[in-house]
């Protein structure tokens, strides 16, 4: 057997594999001999079928199978030994007719080669890294909401200003069906407020989503859609009233603090505000990090220039999925996936060049910290090492869970790398200002 490669250009190559009959003949003969022992052919006793008849009936199929095994094994070994970084999978060049009795068989495979390129994380323009603060107005609003939540609930027959209304937002075409509870002070504008005040249980109110709520993030919250969708949403929805209530405010006392955080964790209103601020800013940091990750990804794709073996990848996409695509369908699929292909190459290079790979011990440690955090949420603040290790072991035996955690840890490593090495400018602002700046509301 002989393997050669011809580089057509920097991104395309053809590998030729020449297989001699002696490379597979012995194995084919062995398989056919076993077939002969067990073949059940009318007119012949079992094990007494002439070898010529066995070869005539099964020889070609066995030969094809063995040659394909050799091709797959030798091609994979060749790519590994030559350290060829290929895109997609090698594509066999179609042959009109193959003489399977020939002393030499020759097969060509097209390769799409990964491009070489440099990555510059520090461009002329800095990428904004947001630090989102929980300002006094947000904390005061949270405290009022807590007081209402734990205050006395009084049922009413008719909506008055300041009341709490439970109902269902619905728009079939937009896929909106959200059961939620809101207060009238969340509604924006006199015309919207007028539709609700005086309404009764069972009434159906029709409103437009645009300009419905005061807060920039309220539309997404109450309709249960992401902020990007909420930003562009301008449809008519119905709201069916299910309950009308008013709430007396609960006292800010030790009994309430203990209900919220456990006994004596918080003892004063000042400590309550500090706790709420810390918890809110921890959640905001996750949103800020995701925004930064998205923006750096966009920057890298736009500013890291390299060519791809486009014709090869489009041809590969035709047969890569469960269903075969036409040329036009493959071209369309390539155009949709090109951006993600480019980032995958950039990400892979960053991971290799800067040793950001995830190893087994790091994954175990990551899983352990996640388990401890989850246990703490359910009141188990001091689990034993064995309890944590047992849960981690179960998680690590689940391949899907391991893959998910590996992706999360890789993203975290990349994010930390970007924070240290990208050209960033820190911008501190409130959550409402963040939503307005990022989503335009």
N, C-alpha and C positions, 0 to 999 in steps of 0.2 A: 504494500500500500504506500502511496506517495501523496503528500499534500503540498500544494503550492498556492501562493497568493499573488494576485496582480492588483496593485492599487490604481484605480481609474483616476482618482483625484484625492484630495485631502479628506473627503467625506464618504467616498464610495470605493468598495473593493470587491473582487471576485475571488473566492476560494475554490480551487479545483481539487477534488479528491479522486485519485485513481486507485481502484480496488482490483487486485488480481484474483483469479479464481481460487488460488491456493489459500487466500485469506479467509474464505468462508466454506470451501468445498468439504472439508473434514466435518465441520459442524452440521452442514446440510445432510451429509451422508449418515451421520449419527442419528439425526432426527428422523430421517426417512426409515432407517433400520428399526427404530422404535415404533414408527407407524406400521411397519410391515408386521410386527409382532401382534399388534392389536387391531389391525384393519379388518373390517367385516365386509367383505366383498362377495356378492352372490357367485357361486360356482367354485369357491375356494375355501378350504378349511382355514380356520383362524391360525395365523402364523405361517401359512404356506403360500401366501400370495407372492407371485413373482416380483422381484425387485424392480424389474422394468416397468411393470404395470403401476407399482407404487410411485415410481419417479414420474411416469406419464401423468398420473392423476394429481399428485401433490408436489412434485418437484419445483415447479415454477413459483408456487405460492410460498413454499418454504425458503427458496432462494431469495425472493423479494424481501421476506421478513428478516432474514439474517443480514442481508446487505443493508437494509434500513437501520438495523441495530448497530452495525459497524459504523455507518455514516453518522448517526447521532452521537455515538460514544467518541469517535475520533474527532468530529467537529468540535464538540464541547471541550475535549482535552486540548485541542489545538488553540482554541480561543483563550483558554486559561494559561497555557504555557507561553503563548505569544503576548499575553497581557493586552489583548485587544478589547477596548471599551466600545461595545457595539450598542446601537439603538434598535429597539424592537427585537426581532428574531431573524436569523439568516433565512433568506428566501431561495428555495431551489429553483434553478432555471429550468423551465419546462423543456422536455425532450419529446419529439414526435413519436419515436419508437425506440425501445431499448432491446437489444439482443441479449437476453439473460443467459445464453449459452456461450457468449464470447469469453475469451481468456482474460480480457481487461474491460472493466466498466469504468466510465468517467462521469463524474457529476460536478456541476457548478453550483455555487451558492453565492447569492448577492449579499453583501454586508453594507449596512449603514453605520458609518463610524462616528463616534462622538467627537465634536469639535474641540479644539484647544482654544482657550480664551483666558483673559485676565479679568479679575474682579476688583473694582475700585469702590470701596464703601464710602469714601469721603469725597463727595462731589463739591461743586462750587456752592450749591444751595443746601442749607441745612434742613434736615427733616424735623418737624415739630414733635417733641415728646411732651405730652400733656401731663401735668400734675393736677388732679382734680380735687378741690377742697370741698369739704362739707361746711358751708358757711352757716352763720347764726340763724338765718331765716329758715334754712332746710332743717336744722336741728330743732328749732322751735316748732316747726310744722310736724316733725316726727313725734315730738312730745305731745302735742295736741291730739294727733292721731291715736297715740297710745292711750291717752286719757279717754278719748271717745270709745276706743276699742274695749276698754275695761270698765267703762262707765255703764250706768243703768240704761238698758235698751227699752224704749217706749214705743209701742206700735201706734201708727196713725193711719187714718183713712184717706188723707189728702196731703199732697206735698206742699210744704211751706219752705221758704228760703232757709238754708242751713241744714235741711233734713238729709237723711241718708236713704238712698234709693237703690234697691236691688232689682236687677232685671237682665234682659238678654238683648245684646246688640246683634243684629242679623242682616246679612246681605249675601244671598245665595251665590250670585255670580262672582263676587269678590272672595268667596270662601270664608266669610266672617260669621261666626256663631259663638259669642263670648258672653258667658254669665258673669256678671261683675257687680260690684257695689261701689257707688260713687256718692259724693255730696254735691249739693247744688253750687257750692262755692268753686267747684272745679270747672263749671261751665263758663264759656267765654261769650260775652255780649248779652245785651238785654233780650234780643230776639230768641236766643236759645233758652235763656232762663225762663222766659215767659211761657215757653212750650211745656216746661216741667212743673212750674209752680201752679198749683190747683189741680194737677192731674191725680188720678186715683188708681188703685190696684186694678190691673187688667187693661188699662189704657195702653194704646200703641202710639208712640210718638215717632214721627219721621223727621230726621235731621240730616244735615250734610257733615261729612267728616272734617272737611276743611274749615278751620277756625272754630271747632267745636269746644276745645278745651283751652284753659289758661296756660297750663304748663306745657313746655315743649316736648316733654316725654310722655304726657298723659295719654295721648291717642294710642300709642303703642301699648301702654300698660292696660288700658281699659278694653281695647279691642283684641288684645293678645296677638299683636303682630310685631315684627322686629322694627327697629327705628328707621331703617332705610326704607322699608315698605310704607311705614307711617308717614314718612316725609313726603312721598309722592301721592299719597292716597287722597283722592277727591271723589268720593262716591256717596250715594244716599243710603243711609241705614235706618232700620227701624229699631226702636227700643221698647220692649214689652215690660211694663212695670209688674214686678212680682211681690215686692214688699216695700213699705214706707215706714221708716223709723226715725226717731230722734234720740239722741243720747245725752245723758248728763255726764259731765266730766268727772273721771275718777280722781281722787286725791293723790297727790304725789307724796306718798308716805312709804314707810318701810315695807308694809304689806304688799304694795304694788311692786316695789323694787325687787322683793324676793320672788314674786311671781315671774318677773321678767328674766332675772339672771341667777336665781338661787339665793340661798340664805346669806345675807350680809356681804354679798359681792359688791353691791352698790349701796351706799348709805345716805348720800345727799343728792340734791338736784344737780349740783356741780359735777359730782362723779357720774351721774346719769348722762349729762351732756357730753362729758369726756368719753364715756363708753360708746354712746351712739355715734359720736364723731369718728372714733377709731374704727368702729365696725363699718360705717358708711365708706370711709376712705379706703379701707381694705377692698371693698367691692369695687369702688371706682378705679382702683389701681389695676384690677383685672381688665376693665374696659379700656383703660389707657394703654395697657400692654398689648391688647389685641389690636387696637388702632395703630400702634407703633409697628407691630409685626406686619400688618397689612400695608402700611405706607412704605416700609423698607422693602418688602417684597415687590411692590409696584415700582419703586425706584430701581431696584436691581434688574428687573426685567427690561425696563425702559433704557437703562444706561449700560448694560452689559451686552455688547454687540458681538454676534457670531452667526455664522451660517449653519443651517441644518440640511441634511440630505433629504430635501423635501420630496422629490420624486419617489425615492425609496420608501419613505415613511408613509406616503399616500398609498403606495402599492401594498405595504405591509398591513395597513389599516383595513384593506379590503378583506383580509382573511383572519385578522387578529381576534375578532369577536365571535360570538355564538352564531351570528348570521353573516353571510358573505355580503359585502357592500359593492355597489357599482362604483365606477371611477368617480362619478359626480358626487355620490354619497361619501366616498372616502375623502375626496377633496374638501367637502363641507365639514366633515368630522375633523380633519387636520386643522382647518382654520379655527375651529372652535377650541381645539385642545393645544394649539401651538404655544400659547402663553404659558400654560401649566407645564408643558414639556420643557420649555426654556428655564422656568424656575426650578424644576426638579434637577436639571443639570447644574444650575448655579448652586443650589442647596447642597447637592452631593459633593461638589468641589469644595465648598466651604467646610463641610463636615470632615472631609479627608485632609485638606490642607491645614486645618486648625485643630485636628484631633478632637472633634466634637462627637465622636461615636459613643453610642450607649452600650455599656457592657452589662453583664449579668448582675454583678454585685451592685452597680448603680441602680439598676432596675429594681432589685430587691429592696434597697434602701428607700427608693422613691415610693414603692408600694407600701412599705412599713409606715412611712410618714403619713401617707394618705389614710391608712387604716386607723392610726392613732387619732387623726383629726376627726374622722367619722365617729369613732368610739366616744370621743369627747363631746360631740354634738348630742349624743344620747346619754350623757351623764357618766360615762365610764372614763374617768379622768386618769386613772392609774392602772391600766391593764398590765398583766404580767408579760414578760418577754415571750413565754410559751404561747399565750393567747394570741399575741400579735403574729408570731412565727407560724402558727397553725393557719391563720387566715391568709397570710402571705403565700404559704405553700399551696393552698387551694387556688389562689389567684394565679400563681405562676404555672399551674398545671393547665390553665385555660389559654389556648393559643390566641383566641380572639382578644382576650383581656390583655395578654402580654403585648400583642401588637398595638392595641389602643394606648396602653401606658407608654410603650416605647415611642410612639408618635408624640405623645404629650411631653415626655422628657426631652426628646429631640427638639421640639419647639421651644421648650424652656431654655435649653442650652443655646440655641440660636438667638433667642431674644436677649439673653445675658451677653452674648457675644456682640450683638448689634449695639446694645447700650454702651459697651466699652469701646467699640471700634468705629461705629458710624458717626458721621457728622450730625450732631443733634443740637437742637435748641430747646431748652426747657421753658414751657409756658404754663403758668399756674392760673387757674380759673375755677369758678364754681361749676357744679354739675349742669345747671341749666344753661350757663354760658357755653360749656363744652358741647352740649347737645345742639345748641343753636349754631355754633361755629362749624361743627362737623356735619350736621345733617340739615343745616339751613333753616332751623325752626326756633 
